[in-house]
Amino acid sequence: MSHFFGNISEFIRVPHTTGCPRSVALVRAQSVPTTSGSQEPLLVRAARGEVVERPPCWMMRQAGRYQLAYRKLAERHPSFRERSERTDLIVEISLQPWHSFRPDGVILFSDILTPLAALGVPFEIDDHKGPIIDNPISTLEQVKKLHDLDLERLQFVGESLSLLRQETQGQAAVLGFVGSPWTLATYIIEGKSSLHYKTIKTMLYKAPDVIDALLSHLADQIATYIGFQITSGAHAVQLFDSWGGQLPPHLWDRWSRPYIERIVQTVKAGHPSVPITLYANGSGGLLERLGSTGVDVVGLDWTIDMADARRRLGPDVSVQGNVDPAVLFASGDAIEAAVKDCIAKAGRKGHILNLGHGVLVGTPEESVAHMFNLSKSLMYT
């Protein structure tokens, strides 16, 4: 038994089921090992499927309105664009959960729409209405007017990632993120957030050449943006196909998969060892498809049973997730049961503990702290 474990107070074991890990034993330790200076961050190693001492943990939207520190900062800086496009504020906000909880991943505070202005798509973000694009794209002529990514207009992203890398000093993975071509296109074409995606879905049939031209351009520019984030300091990158789950599987195969694969192939050609995670909300019907895109990790929402996901994805794809965010409003015992169940079903390799979606507004900070503390105390044997 490893010297990491200290005084063992409990363990859990999951029986073997077909396609799942034979068994997973966890022990609770009073002392937690620190990352060796010669090793890459725990999250990066887990993403690659390496043997690790415990499941790393971070949370989507771990920097945000549930934290008092963020709400106070937002009162001083009410514009979301300012908060997400000013280097000092990006770094401060990104580090708020790091200072409070010491997660294993520190994600850049940004927005998936951030690169659009650098492509020639002006937008605004209203704190109540969400993204607003005054001139939605509907024609091939409009697509042709888009230009290559102007990285000079995104220097605040590069500077922020570099500073986050310095501040965390290898004790956490610095995470970049981008939106997928399909998800970005829904905003560019609808002009705002949408419930039914009627405009873009209609264009799939009426103007497929426009959709293909837009998605192809976005794929090439997002690949450039990911490379920029990596060279600026990101240890790993998450690709959000947030609205991919709104497509039936056969349409996802046509209008999302090829462009994601194009991004992954381009990025891997230049940065083969940098893990890429793909997350799509409501993706239970797409799971095997997500896993076959060439990404290293598939993010799971909370509607998928972790053991089922492991069977469906196979042993060569790492997984991230997938505790129900609503559990963080429950008791400490309920949080602990959900975390243990998730870890046990995921197995001892290739698992990054996370929520199945972002931290919900109003989530008690002590519940977030409890989940992070649990993740650090439950060690694999």
Secondary structure, DSSP 8 states (H G I E B T S, - for coil): --GGG-S---EEE----TTS-S--EEEE-SS-----TTS--HHHHHHTT-B-SS--B--TT-SSTTSHHHHHHHHH---HHHHHH-HHHHHHHHHHHHHHH--SEEE----TTGGGGGGT---EEETTTEEE-SS---SHHHHHT-----GGGGHHHHHHHHHHHHHHTTSSEEEEEEE-HHHHHHHHHHSB--SS-HHHHHHHHH-HHHHHHHHHHHHHHHHHHHHHHHHHT-SEEEEE-TTGGGS-HHHHHHHTHHHHHHHHHHHHHH-TTS-EEEE-TT-GGGHHHHHTSS-SEEE--TTS-HHHHHHHH-TTSEEEEEE-GGGGGS-HHHHHHHHHHHHHHH-SBSEEEEESS---TT--HHHHHHHHHHHHHEEE-
